Amino acid sequence: MRNNDFSDIVLGRKSIRVYDETVKISHEEMLEMIQTATKAPSSVNLQPWRFVVVDSDEGKAKLRPLVRCNTTQNDTSSATLLIFGDLQCYEYGEEIYDKAVAEGKLSQEARDEQLGAFIPLYKSFPKEKMKKAVRLDYNLAAMQFMLVARSHGYDTNAIGGFEHRQLAETFGLDKERYVPVLILSVGKALESGEETVRLDAEQITTFE
């Protein structure tokens, strides 16, 4: 059953490390969740996030040596979502902007002006600068996916401890183009998850 209670989705989200291994997520539902997650904003709408869904026994066996101490999440989850940043996301610029024109969301003139300004700029960035340029975008999509998954009745765990240098090539991606960002385990919780605390808003906020 879908959960549309925003407070429960946000305030009830916990990091889950043990899942019900009998629960499977169909590829159709996984694509639906990813599609919704990618409504997250991105700089000039270039959408630099790329996903690999690991849900087969063979895929999990390949991933297991790379997730360090996070093997329980890999082994028990319905799927593990690998999130990469595409350092050549600008190659999709024309397709994205042409679609916006075709759907009446952007004028041809605005399309030409914006692509003419942004694409050469992105192409000129050295690799490290490009990594910084897309970092915020793919993190927004990752967080949004965690909330979307919860609205579908699943839980997640964000995994940052993995073998970054090996992940892309292990799953057939160009390691120079696709930068691993985060791994998310996804599934039906078999544990309640730990209760955590947050600093008070007054402590971390100033008004000017």
N, C-alpha and C positions, 0 to 999 in steps of 0.2 A: 504494500500500500504506500502511495506517495505521501510525503509529509510536507504540508504547506505552512506549517507553523514556524515562522521565521525565528522567533525567540528560541524555540527548541532546537532548531537547526544550528544556530550560532552558539548559544550558551550550553547546549548539550553535547557539542562536539568534543571528543576526546581522542587521544592517540591510542589506537588499538593494535596490539601486537600478536594476539592469538585469535584466529578466526575459525568458523565452522567450515571444515573442509568439504562438507557435502553440498555446500551452496555454490552454484555456478552462476556467472553473469553472462548472458548471451552477448554475442558480438553486436547485435542490434541495439541492445540497451547500453552497452559500453559506448558505442558511437553516438548515441543520443546524449549521454552524459558529457562526452567530450565536446559535442557540438554546442551544448549549452554553456559549458565552461569557457569556450572560445568567444563568448559574447563579452569577455573581459576586454578592457581597452588596451590598445597598443599604439605606440608612437607612429603617427601618420598611417595608422591602420595596416601596417605591414605584417602583423600577425606572425612573429618569428618563432612561435612554439611548434614543436614537432613531437609526436607521441609514438611509442612502441608499447603495445599491450602484450605482456608475457603471461599467458594463461594455460599453456600446454605443459605437459610433463617434460618434454624435451627443452622447451624454453626455460623453464624453472631450473632445470639441471645446469643449463649454460650460465644462468644468472647466479646460482647459489655461491660459487667461489668468489664472486665479485662484491657480495653485500656484507662482507666482514661478519660482525656479530649480529646481523639482522636476518639470520637464516630462518627463524621461526615465522616471521612475517612472509617471507618468500614461500616457505613450504606450505603454510596453512591458508593463505589468502586465496580468494577466488581468482584474482589477477594482480599482477604487479605492473604499474604504469611507469614507464621510463619517459622522462620529459627532457627534451633537448632544445637548445637554442640554435636556430638556423642562421649562421653568419652571412648567408647569401639570400636572406629573405626578400631582398629587393628584387630578385628575379621574378617574384610573384606580383610585383607592383602593377604591371599592366593588366594582368588578369583580374586582380582585385578591383582596380579603378574602372576597368571596362564593365565589370559586372555592376558596379555602382551606377554607372551611366545608363546601362541597359534597364535597370530597375527604377530609374528616375530619381535616384538619391543624390546625384551629382551631375552638374552640367559638363558638357564636352570641354568647354573652355576651362573650367576649374580643374578638370581631370588633367588636361595638357599642362596647365600652369604648375600644378602641384607635383606631378611626376617629373617635369622638367627641372624642378628645384630640388626635390628630395633624392631621386635615384642617383644622380651624379655625386651628391654629397655622401650618401651611404657607400657607394662604390669606392670613394676616396679614403675611407676610414682604414687605418691599419687594423690588424686583427684584434689587438687588445682594446682599442677604442670601440670596435664594433661589439665586442663582448659586453662592454659597459653600456653601450647604446641599447641593447636588447634585454639587459638583465631584468629591469623592472617589469617589462612586458611579460616574460615567461613566468615570473614569480606571481604576477596577478592571476594568470591563467591557472597556475597550480593551486593557489588558494581557493579560487572559484570552483575548481573541480572537487576539492574536498567538501565544500558545502553542497554542491550539486549531488555528490555521491550520498551524502547524509539524507538529502531530500528524497532519494530513491530507496532509503532504508538500509544503506551500507555505511560502513565506517572505514577510516583510513589511518595510515601512519606515514608521516613524512620522514624519509630516510636520506640523510645527507652523507652518511658514512659508507662509502663504497669506492671501488677502484675506478676513479674518474678516467684515467688514461686508457683503460681497456674497454669501457662500456660500449662506445660507438662501434668499434671494429668487431666486437664480439657479436653484435646484432646487425652486421652488414652495412653500417653507415660510414661515411667518409669522416674520419676523426678530425680533419682540418676544417671541415664545414660545420659539423654538428657537435655542439658543446654540451656535454651532459650537465643537467641542472639539478635534478631532484628525482628520487624514486618514491612512488607512492604505492603502498600495499592497499588493496581494496577488497572488502568482503563483509560478511555478516559476523559481527562481533561474537566471540565465545567467552569474553571476559568483560567486566564492567568498565575497565580502564581506570586509571588513577585520577583522583581528584587533585587539581592543582590550584594554585593561588596566583593572583595578579596584583601588581602594585596599584594603589588607588589612583584614579585619574588626576586628582588634585596634586599628587606627588610628582607626576610626570608631565604636567601641563602648565604652561604660563600663558597669560593673556596680555596683549600689548595694546 
